[in-house]
Amino acid sequence: MMLLDKLPFPRELHRVPRRAGSYHEKLDGTDCPRRLKAEDLSISERIMAIADIFEALTSADRPY
């Protein structure tokens, strides 16, 4: 997230660093660098996490 914070995003994209830096595949915070749990995430961050979990579970190239 530190790298993303340094990029000059336009005003309408100012939330991109937080959303991208809140990457999750588990909602208990164990795999997130910032150790955020589901209740610490915004609605859009939760949606992205759920979409990533779904992708991980349905992708043929993931070992789990």
PyMOL commands that set and color helices and strands:
alter all, ss='L'
color gray80, all
select helices_A, chain A and resi 2-6+11-13+16-21+38-40+43-58
alter helices_A, ss='H'
color red, helices_A
deselect
rebuild
show_as cartoon
